């Protein structure tokens, strides 16, 4: 028989010498070099677990110790063991409590009378791996929770079925003005202007066509309503997911109101700049052409004093017309300079 060569470190909390010896023999039959520690009382287990010589892989726990037993014993050992998987060893008379011990937080339980080397070994390996997977899952959930709750942008999860908010992060509460309880009593319709609800329905219909966890995201720009009735423009990115066994969508909302206003102001200014350019190239050119024509008449022909006075009067009128146009251009230019928006970047 091939033995497991991995260096397992196992603490057996057992006051019965015969039972401990049997467990030790079973482990050595399946594992090449197990490191097995014994604590024959709760007090000794407490001292050992407060500063173990090395990291333990598993704990085998007898439910009846001379100084503590039952539920109190389990709770104390769980507190001391941290993330180490605990397998309870029980007799037939305690089988009902052995089942209950699972709900208290132990990894598994075994009947002492049913123990075999293979059963004990497989149970320990199984619970070590299950604990490892459980810890990885907890770490993954913690990373998701941090990404969600600590994200500086508003995020929320809503139910696909009834559109109710299932969870929101702090950024959403701060940005929209609702507290978490208020959000959870609302649906996503409540943060849309009434006249935009048809746009929401169209977006929801498109989202329903996506397959959960397969098509990861969708986006668009929509108008949202804050608690103070202020309307903002937000860029939405959403993903389908299963949340607490419900079909749901995870949403990230980026407020682009300032950016949009900046762009709209730039567009308006560009229109005004085109108008100024048109005035310079067309409107101003008309009186200037007239002035040049009058100058040519004064230069190339003999005129009476009366005709000269009329031509000079025309020049004066054309000059006043040009001056008015130049002033209009100057006013428009000054207005643009005073209203140049600051970029939100």
Residue pairs with C-beta under 8 A, 6 or more apart in sequence:
3 29
3 30
3 31
3 32
4 30
4 31
4 32
4 121
4 125
5 32
5 33
6 31
7 33
7 34
7 35
8 27
8 31
8 34
8 35
8 57
8 58
8 124
9 34
9 35
9 37
9 54
9 55
9 56
9 57
10 27
10 34
10 35
10 36
10 37
10 56
10 57
10 58
10 59
10 60
10 124
11 36
11 37
11 38
11 39
11 45
11 48
11 49
11 52
11 56
11 58
11 59
11 60
12 20
12 23
12 24
12 36
12 37
12 38
12 39
12 59
12 60
13 38
13 39
13 42
13 45
13 59
13 60
13 61
13 62
13 65
13 77
14 20
14 23
14 38
14 39
14 40
14 60
14 62
14 89
15 40
15 41
15 62
15 64
15 65
15 66
16 62
19 62
19 89
19 112
20 38
20 40
22 115
23 36
23 60
23 89
23 115
23 120
24 36
25 117
26 115
26 116
26 117
26 120
26 121
27 34
27 36
27 117
27 120
27 121
27 124
28 34
29 117
30 117
30 118
30 120
30 121
31 121
35 54
37 48
37 52
39 45
39 48
40 65
40 66
41 65
41 66
41 67
41 68
42 65
42 67
42 68
42 73
42 76
42 77
43 67
45 77
45 80
46 76
46 80
49 77
49 80
49 81
50 80
56 81
56 84
57 84
57 85
57 124
57 128
58 84
58 85
58 86
58 87
58 124
58 127
58 128
59 77
59 81
59 84
59 85
59 86
59 87
60 87
60 89
60 124
61 73
61 74
61 77
61 86
61 87
61 88
61 89
61 106
62 89
63 69
63 70
63 73
63 74
63 88
63 89
63 90
63 94
63 97
63 98
63 101
64 70
64 94
65 73
68 76
70 97
71 97
71 100
71 104
74 86
74 88
74 101
74 104
74 105
74 106
75 104
77 86
78 86
78 104
78 105
78 106
83 131
83 135
84 131
85 107
85 108
85 127
85 128
85 130
85 131
86 105
86 106
86 107
87 106
87 107
87 108
87 109
87 110
87 123
87 124
87 127
88 98
88 101
88 106
88 108
88 109
88 110
89 109
89 110
89 112
89 115
90 97
90 98
90 101
90 109
90 110
90 111
90 112
91 111
91 112
91 113
92 111
92 113
95 111
98 109
98 111
99 109
101 109
102 108
102 109
107 127
107 130
107 131
108 123
108 126
108 127
110 119
110 120
110 123
148 155
148 167
148 169
149 169
149 170
150 169
150 170
151 169
151 171
151 252
152 171
153 171
153 252
153 253
153 254
154 168
154 169
154 171
154 172
154 175
154 176
154 234
154 252
154 253
154 255
155 168
155 169
155 171
155 172
155 250
155 251
155 252
155 253
156 165
156 166
156 167
156 168
156 169
156 172
156 183
156 250
156 251
156 253
157 165
157 166
157 167
157 168
157 241
157 243
157 248
157 249
157 250
157 251
158 164
158 165
158 166
158 187
158 188
158 248
158 249
158 251
159 166
159 246
159 247
159 248
160 207
160 208
160 240
160 246
160 247
160 248
160 249
161 246
161 247
162 187
163 187
163 188
163 189
163 204
164 184
164 186
164 187
165 183
165 184
165 186
165 187
165 188
166 184
166 243
166 244
166 246
166 248
167 184
167 243
168 180
168 183
168 184
172 178
172 183
172 253
173 179
173 180
173 183
175 226
175 253
175 255
176 183
176 191
176 224
176 226
176 227
177 226
177 227
177 228
178 186
178 227
182 227
188 200
189 197
189 200
190 225
191 224
191 225
191 226
192 199
192 200
192 222
192 223
192 224
192 225
193 223
193 225
193 231
196 222
196 223
199 222
200 222
203 218
203 220
203 222
203 236
206 218
207 218
207 238
207 240
207 249
210 218
210 240
211 240
212 240
212 241
212 242
212 247
213 240
213 241
213 242
215 240
216 239
216 240
217 237
217 238
217 239
218 236
218 237
218 238
218 239
219 235
219 236
219 237
219 238
220 235
220 236
221 233
221 234
221 235
221 236
221 256
222 233
222 234
222 236
223 231
223 232
223 233
223 234
224 231
224 232
224 233
224 234
224 253
225 231
225 232
226 232
232 255
232 257
233 255
233 256
233 257
233 260
234 253
234 254
234 255
234 256
234 257
235 253
235 254
235 256
236 251
236 252
236 253
236 254
237 251
237 252
237 254
238 249
238 250
238 251
238 252
239 249
239 250
240 247
240 248
240 249
241 248
241 249
241 250
242 248
243 250
258 344
259 344
261 341
262 341
262 342
262 343
262 344
265 339
265 341
266 341
269 336
269 339
269 340
272 332
272 335
272 336
273 336
275 332
276 329
276 332
276 333
279 325
279 328
279 329
280 329
283 325
284 322
284 325
284 326
284 329
287 318
287 319
287 321
287 322
287 325
288 318
288 322
290 314
290 318
291 315
291 318
291 319
291 322
294 311
294 314
294 315
294 318
295 315
297 303
297 311
298 308
298 311
298 312
303 311
